[in-house]
Amino acid sequence: MSPNLIGAYGEWAAGIVEDKPGRLSLRSGKFDGLNAWRGIASTRVWECLAAPDLPETPAVRVDSREDVDGLSIEKLSWQLPYGPRTEAVFLKPANTGNRKLPGVLGLHDHGGMKYFGWRKIAQTSEAPHPLIVSLRKQCYEGLAWANELAKRGYAVLVPDTFTFGSRRVLISDTLPEIHRGISDPGPDEQSDKVDAYNRWAGEHEHIMAKSLFSAGTSWPGITVREDQTALSILSARPEVNPERLGCAGLSGGGLRTVYLAGLDERINCCVCVGFMTTWKDQVLHKSFTHTWMTFVPLTARDMEFPEILGLRAPKPALVLHCTSDPLFTNSEVEKCGQILKDVYHRAGASDAFKYSFYTGGHKFDAAMQQEAFQWFDKWLTKA
């Protein structure tokens, strides 16, 4: 076998993830209709996620309000049963009156920057951190895309998620044996200190994942629960039409889109950017490029990764991918597209799925954002 991530064990491990449809795949032909499949398959995914229970929607505190560039912006926070307080930003067009707006949950990326969360894709009157400026230039063509979407007539909520931004793990709270001479950045957020923290946090993911598995849960299980809580907060806003909700994100945000949009029926429309893969590609070639947020034990035996997103069929989904993205193997990404097209065809909703390819690397640039926004316009704002 050609060189792979696990050497002589690669061929054997890849054989466990068979090329034929899994036992809970809609494509297996075992299910009598879409609803029967969705009920059984989604129940299995939830079992594998081992997601923790969360209480009712937490009380939300408005920490500040301001008008910036035609937008009304609020900084919000809420307390979950574990960890530090969650911070988020809510954006909407100023002076919307009593009009109910479609709502979109903006899901920030991973990007190797765990010190930041919502600040990567949303902008207040505060000047962005130099590292965020660099990230946006590389991945978003310099744009804070949550602001751009809000200007288009949407209510957008962007929360920090588990271990990012306000929810990050503080080095000072961990055992000295794993500090590695690194300390938490101070309030001045010096770039070299933030860079050092981000490197430490990347290595700490291995420890966190082991601890979560030991606790009987999984990283994506926790993340999807936190995103569901944020979705509840968004849908409860008086400015938001709870019947017209969407979500979108790049990279880690695309990953979060797969799980949230695939498993929560409140998401009417979604855009997954820069995260589509097969389990075999992870086995042999690309798991080292991805976060522990990706992996759910045992699911590969039941269905392919894109079929988790396919659980939302016939509700609309747009997938955007770049052909020179080093995090994925193009042939496997194309296979994902065919799988999803098949799922939507079987659901009688071929027009509700679209897969668009762009040139370039790992990004969600202005052209891609425009296609994403037009997709939301088509499915969330139509009468």
N, C-alpha and C positions, 0 to 999 in steps of 0.2 A: 504494500500500500504506500502511496505517496506520503511524504512527511505531513504530520498533523499534530494537534496539540497534545495528544496523549500517546504518541508513538505506537508501539506494537499493540496497544490495546484499542487503537482507533477503529479498526475494521470490525472488531467484535462489538464495541459500544455503538457504532453507527448501525449495526445490524439490529440492535434492540429497537431503535427508532426506525421502523419499517417505512418504506416508500409508499406502501398502500395506505388507504384511509384508516385511521384509528377506529377502535371499537365503538366510540361515541361520536364519530364523524357523521355529519349529515350525508356526506358523499358515499358512506358505506352502503346505503340503500336499505338499512335495517329499520328505519323509522317511518311510521305512518303519518307523514305530514310534519310541517315546520314546528308547530306548537309542541308536539310530542317530543321531538328532538331537543328543542330549546329547554324544555322543562327538565329533562334528564341530564343533558349536558351541562347546563348552567349549575345545577345542583352539585354535580361532580366537581366542577371548577371551584365552587365555594368550599367544598370539602377539602380539596387540595390546598387552597389558600390558607385554610385554618385561621381565618381573619378573626381578630378579637371583637367582642361585642362593644358597641359604643352606646352611651345613653342617648336620651332625647337631644335634639339640637341645643347646644349650649347657649348661654346668654352671651350676647355680642356687645362689646363696648366700642363706641366711636371715640377714637383717641385724638383725631384732628379732622378738620374739614378745610378745603380751599378750592378755589376756581383757578384752573390753569389751562391756557390755550383752548378755551371753549369747552372745557370739561369740568364737571363737578367731581372732586376726588375726596374720598374719605379713607383714612387709615383706620382699620378695624383690628380687634383682637378678641380672642376667646380662649377659654381654658378647657382642655381635654382632661380626661381622668389621669393622664400620665404625661410627664415631661413638661418643658417650659411652655409658656403661653404662646399660642399661635398668632402671628401677625399676618395681616393681609391688606390689600388695597382694593377699593371698589371705585370704578370709574363709570361715568355716564355723561351724556351730553348735558350741558348746562341748560336750564330753562326748558325742560321737557314738559312742564305742566303735569297734568294728571294722566298723560299717555303711558300705557303699559309697554315696556320695551322687551324685546327678546333678550334673554340672558345667556352669556357665555362664560364658562369657567375656564380661565386661562391657566394652563398647566406649565409651570416653568421647567426648564431643562435641568439636566445634571451638570454636564459640561466640565466635570472635575472641579467645580466651584461650589463646595458645600457651605462655605461661609455665607453665600448669598442665596436668596430664594426668589420672592416676587420681584425684587429689585432688578433682576435680569431682564424682565420683559415689560415692566410698567415704570412710568416716570412721573414723579411729583415735581414740585418746584425746586427740590433739592438737586444740586448738581450730581450727576452719576459718578460713582467711584471710577477711578482710572481703569481698573480691571474690568468693570462692566462696560465701559466705553470700548475697550479692546474686544470683549466678547461679542458685543452687538455688531461691531464692525466686521468681525469674522463670520458670524452666523446669521445676522439679521439685517445686513446692509445698513447698519447704523441705527435701525429703528427700534423703538419700544412698541412692539406690535400690539400689545393690549390697548395702548392709547389710540393707535391708528384704527383699531376695530371700534372702540368706543365712539370715536368721532363719526363713525359711519351710522350711528344710531343704536348702538347696543349698550346694555348694562354688562360690565365685565368685572368679575371678581377673580383676583389672583392671590391665592393663599400660599404661605410657606408650607411645605410638607415635611414629613418625618425626616429628621436629621439635616434639614437645610435651613439657612437663615436663622430666624428666631427659634427654630426647632432643632438647631444643631447641637451636637454633643460638645459640651465644654470640656476641654482637656483637664481643667482643674477639678472636675467631678470624677475623673477616672483614676485608676490605680497608678502610682508613680512608676511602676515597672513598664508601663507602655507610653510614657510621656516622650521618650526619645529626645529629651532636651528641648522640646517645643512647648511654648506656652500660648495661651489665648491672646489674640490681638487686643490691643487697648482701644479706647474710644476714638483714637485718631485714625484707626484702621490703616496703618501703614501697609503699603502694598507688599513689601517683603515679608511682613508678619502674616498677612492674609494668605500669601502664597504658601508659606510654611504650614499654616493651619490646613489649607486645602490638601496638601500632600499628606499630612498626618491623617486627615479625615478619610482620604482615599484608602490608606492602609487599614484604618480602623473598621472599614466595611467588613473585612473578613471576620473580625472579632464580633461585630454586631450580628452578622448573619448566623454565626455559630451559637451565640447566646439566644437569638430568636428561635432557632430550630430547637434548642434545648428547652425553651419555654413552651414549645408546642404550637408555635405560630410561624409566619413567614413574613419577609419584608414586603412583597407585593400585597399580601393580605392586609397589613397595617396601612400601607399607602392608599389602597382603594377605599378602605374605611374612612380615612381622613378626607379623601376627596369627596366621598359621599356626604360627609358632614358639611363640607364647604358648599356642596351643591344644595343641600337643604337650606343653608343660610342664604345663598343666592336666590333660591326660589321663593323664600319667605319675604324678600324685600318688597315693599309696596310698589316700587317702580317696575317690577319685573312680572312678565307674563309667565307663570309656571308651566304653561302648556307649550312654551317655545324656548327650550333650553338646549344649549350646545356645549361642547368642550373641544379644546384643541391644544396642541403643544408639539414642540420639536424635541427629538431625541428622547431624553428621559420623560419629557412631556408627551411625546408620542407613545411611549410605553404606557404611561399612565392613562392615556386616551384609550388604548386597547382594552385595558381592564375595566375602566369606569364605563365607557360606552358599550362594551360588550355585556356588562353585568347589571347595569342600572337602567331600567326602562324609562326613567325620566329624561334621559338624554335623547332628544329628538333628532339631533344632527351632530356629526363629529368630523374632525379633520385630524388625521394622524400623519405627522410629518417626521421623516427620518428615523422611523423605527418599525421595520417589518422584516421578519426573519423566520427561518425554520429551525426546528430543534436540532436537526442533523448538522446544520451550519454551526450551531453552538457547540455540539459535540466535537466536531473535527477542527474548526477553523477560527471561530470568532468569540468564544466565551470570554477570552482574556480582555477583549475590548469593551466588555459590558459590566454594568453594576450588578450587585446582588439584588437590586430591585426587580430584576428581570425574571428570576427563576422560581418556578413553582414545582415542588416535587411531584412526580408521578404523572403529571398532566400529559406528558409526551406520549404515554401509552394510550391515551384516550383520544387525543385530537392534536392537529397541528397548531402551532402558535397563532397564525392568522385566523383560525376558526374561533378563537376566543372573541375576536372582534366581530366575526361573522354571526355570533349569537344574537346580535342586534337586528339582523335582517328580519323584516324588509325595511327597517328604518335606515335613512341615508348615511353613507360613510364615504369620505374622500380620503385617499391615501396619496401622499406626495413623497417622492424619493428622488435622490440625485445619483446619477450613474457612476460618479467617481467617489462615492462615499466609502472611506476605508473601513468603516465599522461593519460592513455587510458584504456578502458575496452576491454579485448581480444576478447570477443564474438562480440563486435561491430566492432572491427578492422577486424575480419574475415568476417563479413558481408560486409564491404567496399570492401574487396578483391573480393567477389562474385559479387558485383555490377559492379566493373570495368571489371571483366572477361566477364560479360554479355554484357556490352557496347562494348568491343572490339570484342566479338564474333559477335554481330549484325553489327559491322563495317567491318566484314570480315578480321580482323587483329589480331587474337588470338595470333600469334607469336610475336606481337609487344608489348605485355604487360606481365610483370612478377611481381610476388609478392613473396618476400622471407622473411622468418621468422628466427630470430636468438635468442639464449638464452641470458639472461642478461637484464640489465636495459636500460635506455635512453642513447643511444650512437650511434656513427658512427666509429667503431673501424677499425683496420687494415684489417681484413677479409672482413668487409662490404665495406670498401673503394675499396678493390680489385675487388669485384663484380661490384661496381658502375663504376670503371674505365674500366673494361672489357665490360660493357654495352655500354659505350661511344665508345670504340674501335670498337665494332660490328656495331654501327649505324652511327658514325660520321667519321670514317676513312676508311670505306669500299669504294671500287671504285664505 
